[in-house]
Amino acid sequence: MKRLSLLIGLLFALVAPGALAQSRAAAPASSLIDLNSASRDDLMTLDGIGEVRADAIIRARPFRAKTELVERRLIPEALYDKIADKVMARPVPGTAPTPVTRPPAKKS
């Protein structure tokens, strides 16, 4: 009986850190804040995003990628690093994706 409880304790000790690491992983898509549709209040729940930055994000919509927050100088890169795993930029319905342009074929 002692062996069994020792074995269970050892097994738990080996499995628990993996489960803990999974819980710290990036949030599932359903709990991410969509930059293209989030309300001002939703945006303000992010660390470092106050009224002014939330309003600037809303005015700058739509976003094709969340990295545009830094590219458009809406937030500094250090702040982006803190919130990147909490946000996403879902395509806006009814907008066409940017077409891929190819260089003209060379004639031989």
Secondary structure by P-SEA (a helix, b strand, c coil): caaaaaaaaaaaaaaaaaaaaaaaccccccccccccccccccccccccccaaaaaaaaaaccccccccccccccccaaaaaacccccccccccccccbbbbbcccccc
